[in-house]
């Protein structure tokens, strides 16, 4: 769960989530410039041990100071200490590197994070918004040097944004990393508010995350066709479109991070755990939202290329593809 609402509503959201049995909370120092962590510190008071608490560092908290952001050791140290104070806790269950800055050496990042784990201030580390090759290099380096590896990956993933299936998800699977998805409802496209029949925003409506530079185009034919297919399936099952979209992610072995602004939305989204899609339904959604993997995947996995490896014995060879 990610909290983003006025304080009173945040309290209701938190209570609804906890009351329904939720125990994993994801936030970041950057969200509302620390206010999200401050609220959570208040809400968690007296019941901290029950929750798996995740927060992040990397994005700048002081735009005029080069030391106010980035992946480097100094920002890690100061960001972690500030988060611990705001959250009123002495340790973080899962500490995410928020995004790769293409500036700090991988070795510095992994050694600094390992030092924090050894200090007891962090239990596990994860990484978000990063190329697959960076994570592969980092975890291989950690394994060789006896440092703490990344155990979690957070990515943008939904029925309308499946690019992570090219490299990031296979990489995470190979390293046995848990995967969480931000914007699991495609910036609001999969909530049932938008369709080909209604190509405009609802009155007073706002696309979730519309100010994000990688926001999914609301009116794209592909996105709206997927939204329509989700709506049809939801109607067939007597569930909400958002529940169908979230259930599809769970069938992919991914944990969706729900970003609610009202307590009712939290309860509706949690209802997705009672929805089990059939293999046929998953296949329908896979097909309507399929993407081209591109080179080298489509080339290497094609029948013609596979036959170059195994010839006439291809149908007798067991492979992982």
C-alpha positions in Angstrom: 0.0 0.0 0.0 1.2 3.5 -0.8 -0.4 6.4 1.0 -1.1 9.7 -0.8 -4.0 11.8 0.6 -4.7 14.4 3.3 -3.8 13.2 6.8 -7.3 12.4 8.1 -8.0 10.3 5.0 -4.6 8.7 5.3 -5.6 7.5 8.7 -8.7 6.0 7.4 -6.8 4.4 4.5 -4.3 2.9 6.9 -6.9 1.6 9.3 -8.9 0.1 6.5 -5.8 -1.6 5.1 -4.6 -2.9 8.5 -8.1 -4.0 9.4 -8.3 -6.1 6.3 -5.1 -7.9 7.3 -2.7 -5.8 5.2 0.9 -5.6 6.6 3.2 -4.5 3.8 3.5 -0.7 3.4 5.6 1.0 0.8 6.6 4.6 0.9 9.6 6.9 0.2 11.3 9.9 1.7 10.5 11.9 -1.5 6.7 11.4 -1.2 5.2 14.7 -0.1 8.7 15.7 0.8 8.8 13.4 3.9 5.2 13.9 5.0 4.2 10.4 3.9 6.8 9.0 6.3 5.8 11.3 9.1 2.2 10.2 8.9 3.2 6.5 8.9 5.5 7.1 11.9 2.4 8.2 13.8 0.1 5.5 12.5 2.6 2.7 13.2 3.3 3.8 16.8 2.7 0.9 19.2 2.3 -1.7 16.5 5.5 -1.4 14.5 6.5 -5.1 14.6 3.4 -6.2 12.8 4.2 -4.4 9.6 6.7 -4.9 6.9 7.8 -1.4 6.3 9.5 -0.3 3.0 10.9 3.1 2.1 13.3 4.5 -0.4 16.1 6.9 -1.0 17.7 8.5 -4.1 15.5 11.4 -5.3 16.6 14.8 -4.2 15.3 16.3 -1.0 17.3 19.5 -1.5 17.2 20.5 -5.2 19.9 23.2 -4.9 22.4 20.8 -3.3 24.1 18.0 -5.3 24.5 16.1 -2.0 20.7 16.2 -1.5 20.0 13.4 -3.8 21.5 10.5 -5.8 22.6 6.9 -5.1 25.9 7.8 -3.5 26.9 6.8 0.1 26.5 10.3 1.6 22.9 10.6 0.4 22.2 7.0 1.5 23.5 7.7 5.0 21.6 11.0 5.5 18.4 9.8 3.8 18.2 6.7 5.9 18.8 8.6 9.2 16.1 11.1 8.3 13.6 8.4 7.3 14.2 6.5 10.6 13.4 9.7 12.5 10.3 10.5 10.5 9.1 6.9 10.8 9.9 6.7 14.5 11.6 3.4 14.1 15.1 2.1 14.5 15.1 -0.2 11.4 13.6 -0.5 7.9 12.4 -3.9 6.8 13.0 -3.2 3.1 15.1 -0.3 1.9 14.8 0.5 -1.8 17.2 2.4 -4.0 14.5 4.5 -5.7 16.0 4.9 -9.2 19.3 4.5 -10.8 21.2 7.8 -11.2 23.9 6.6 -13.8 26.5 8.4 -11.8 27.4 6.5 -8.6 29.5 3.3 -9.1 27.7 0.1 -8.5 30.5 -1.0 -6.1 29.9 2.1 -3.9 26.2 1.5 -3.8 26.4 -2.2 -2.8 29.1 -1.7 -0.2 27.3 1.2 1.4 24.0 -0.7 1.5 25.8 -3.7 3.0 27.3 -1.5 5.7 23.8 -0.3 6.6 22.4 -3.9 6.7 25.3 -4.9 9.0 24.6 -2.0 11.3 21.1 -3.3 11.8 19.3 -0.3 10.4 18.1 -2.2 7.3 17.0 -5.8 7.1 16.7 -6.2 3.3 17.5 -4.1 0.3 15.7 -3.7 -3.0 16.0 -1.6 -6.2 13.4 0.3 -8.3 13.4 1.8 -11.8 16.6 0.4 -13.1 18.0 -1.4 -16.2 18.2 -5.2 -15.8 22.0 -5.2 -16.5 22.7 -2.9 -13.5 20.9 -5.3 -11.1 22.6 -8.3 -12.6 26.0 -6.6 -12.1 25.2 -5.5 -8.6 24.0 -8.9 -7.4 26.8 -10.8 -9.0 29.3 -8.4 -7.4 27.5 -8.8 -4.0 27.7 -12.6 -4.3 31.4 -12.6 -5.1 32.3 -10.2 -2.3 29.9 -11.5 0.4 27.8 -8.4 0.4 24.0 -8.1 0.8 22.2 -8.6 -2.5 19.1 -7.0 -3.8 16.1 -9.3 -2.9 13.4 -7.0 -4.3 12.6 -5.3 -7.6 10.0 -2.6 -8.0 8.9 -1.7 -11.5 6.1 -0.1 -13.5 4.0 -3.0 -14.6 0.4 -3.5 -15.6 -1.7 -4.8 -18.5 -1.0 -1.5 -20.3 2.7 -1.4 -19.5 4.4 -4.8 -20.0 7.9 -3.7 -21.2 9.5 -5.2 -18.0 8.7 -8.7 -19.4 11.6 -8.3 -21.9 14.5 -8.3 -19.5 13.7 -7.1 -15.9 11.2 -9.9 -15.0 13.4 -12.8 -16.3 16.4 -11.3 -14.5 14.4 -11.0 -11.2 13.3 -14.6 -11.6 16.8 -15.9 -12.2 18.1 -14.0 -9.1 15.0 -15.2 -7.1 14.0 -11.6 -6.4 10.5 -10.6 -5.3 8.8 -8.2 -7.6 6.4 -5.4 -6.8 4.5 -3.3 -9.3 3.9 0.4 -9.1 1.0 1.9 -11.1 -0.6 -1.6 -11.4 -3.8 0.0 -12.8 -1.9 1.8 -15.6 -2.2 5.3 -14.2 -5.9 4.8 -13.6 -6.6 3.5 -17.1 -7.7 0.1 -15.8 -10.1 1.3 -13.1 -13.2 1.3 -15.4 -13.3 5.1 -15.8 -11.9 5.1 -19.3 -12.9 3.2 -22.4 -13.3 3.6 -26.2 -16.9 4.5 -25.5 -15.8 7.4 -23.3 -12.5 8.8 -24.5 -12.6 11.8 -22.3 -11.8 12.2 -18.6 -14.8 12.0 -16.2 -16.0 15.3 -14.8 -13.4 16.5 -12.3 -11.4 13.4 -13.0 -7.6 13.2 -13.0 -5.5 10.4 -14.4 -3.5 8.8 -11.6 0.2 9.9 -11.8 -0.5 12.2 -14.8 2.4 14.5 -13.8 4.8 11.5 -14.1 7.1 11.7 -17.1 6.3 8.1 -18.1 2.5 8.3 -17.7 0.6 5.9 -20.0 -1.3 7.8 -22.7 -4.9 7.8 -21.6 -6.4 8.0 -25.1 -4.2 5.5 -26.9 -6.1 2.9 -28.9 -4.1 0.1 -27.3 -4.7 1.2 -23.7 -8.4 1.7 -24.2 -8.8 -1.6 -26.0 -7.2 -3.3 -23.0 -9.4 -1.3 -20.6 -12.5 -2.5 -22.6 -11.4 -6.1 -22.4 -10.8 -5.8 -18.7 -14.3 -4.2 -18.2 -15.9 -7.1 -20.2 -14.3 -9.7 -18.1 -15.2 -7.8 -14.9 -18.8 -7.7 -15.9 -18.7 -11.4 -16.7 -17.4 -12.2 -13.2 -19.4 -9.6 -11.2 -16.2 -7.9 -10.1 -14.6 -4.5 -10.5 -12.2 -3.8 -13.4 -9.4 -2.9 -11.0 -9.8 -6.2 -9.3 -9.4 -8.1 -12.5 -6.3 -6.1 -13.4 -4.7 -6.6 -10.0 -5.6 -10.3 -10.1 -3.8 -10.6 -13.4 -0.6 -9.2 -11.9 -0.8 -11.7 -9.0 -1.1 -14.5 -11.5 2.2 -13.2 -12.9 3.8 -13.7 -9.4 4.0 -9.9 -8.9 2.8 -8.0 -5.8 0.8 -4.9 -6.9 1.3 -1.7 -4.9 -2.0 -0.1 -4.5 -2.0 3.7 -4.3 -5.3 4.7 -2.9 -6.6 8.1 -2.1 -9.7 6.9 -0.2 -10.4 4.1 2.2 -13.1 2.7 0.0 -10.6 2.3 -2.8 -8.3 0.3 -0.6 -11.0 -2.1 0.3 -12.1 -2.5 -3.3 -8.5 -3.2 -4.4 -7.9 -5.7 -1.6 -11.0 -7.5 -2.8 -8.8 -8.7 -5.8 -7.3 -11.4 -3.6 -10.5 -13.3 -3.6 -10.6 -13.2 -7.4 -8.9 -16.2 -9.1 -8.7 -15.9 -12.8 -8.8 -19.1 -14.9 -5.9 -20.0 -17.2 -8.2 -19.2 -20.1 -9.0 -15.7 -18.7 -5.3 -15.0 -18.1 -4.7 -16.1 -21.7 -7.4 -13.7 -23.0 -5.8 -10.8 -21.1 -2.3 -11.8 -22.2 -3.3 -11.8 -25.8 -5.1 -8.4 -25.8 -2.2 -6.7 -24.0 0.7 -8.6 -25.7 3.9 -6.7 -26.7 6.7 -7.5 -29.1 9.8 -8.6 -27.1 12.0 -7.3 -29.9 15.6 -8.2 -30.6 17.3 -10.4 -29.4 14.3 -12.2 -27.8 12.0 -12.7 -30.7 15.0 -13.7 -32.9 16.4 -16.2 -30.4 13.1 -17.7 -29.4 11.8 -18.2 -33.0 11.4 -21.7 -34.3 13.9 -21.1 -37.2 16.7 -20.0 -34.8 15.9 -22.8 -32.3 16.3 -25.3 -35.1 19.8 -23.9 -35.8 20.7 -25.1 -32.3 18.9 -28.5 -32.2 18.0 -29.3 -35.8 15.4 -32.1 -36.2 15.6 -32.9 -32.5 14.0 -29.6 -31.3 10.8 -31.3 -30.2 12.8 -33.7 -28.0 14.9 -31.1 -26.3 13.7 -29.6 -23.0 14.5 -25.9 -22.6 13.5 -23.1 -20.3 11.8 -21.0 -23.0 
